[in-house]
Amino acid sequence: MIIGIDIDDTVAKTNSSLMDAAIRFDKEYLGGRGFKNKEAYSLKELFYWTDEDVSDFMKTVRTGELFTELSPVHNSVFYINKLYDLGYKIYFITRRKNTAHMLKITMKWLEKH
């Protein structure tokens, strides 16, 4: 049997790390504009950011260490390994920007964990 598993926030704790990085970015690079709507999903609606601010943040995140330092979701590695040991073929799925750099970081993270 084949199983597809999303990486971000299913296997890797991505959202909380991105939020921490966004708050730091807002304070350090944008002068602390703060939250516009803490219930929003998109960064532009969450913070008082422009499209350019969002783009700059994502470039910073993608070229930095954030994706290499993510923690695994609790017990995800155990259960994925258990499925693999039971004979399941595992495919990891992601919406991460398809660049050679992101692929390398993602593969390295999966191999580590």
C-alpha positions, 0 to 999 in steps of 0.5 A: 500500500502507498501512503502520502504524508504531508511534511509541514505540520504533519511530520515537521513542526513548521507553523510554530517555527514560521510564526516565531520567525515572522514575529522576529522579522517584524521586530528586527527588520520592520520596526515592530509593526505588530499584528493586524489580526491574530486569527488571520491565515496569511502573513499579509492579513496577520501583520501590517505587512505589504506584499514586498514584506511578505516576499522578503520574509519568505526569501529570508526563511527559505535561505536561512536555517529555519527549515533545517532546524524544525523539530519533528511532530511528536511521535511522527517518526515512530509511526511513519517508521512503523508503517514503513516496517509494515511494508507501506511505501511512504511518499512525502508531500509538500507545497514548499517552493520547488527549488534545488535549495529547498529540495536539498534542505527537505531531503536532508531533514527527512534523512536526519529524522 
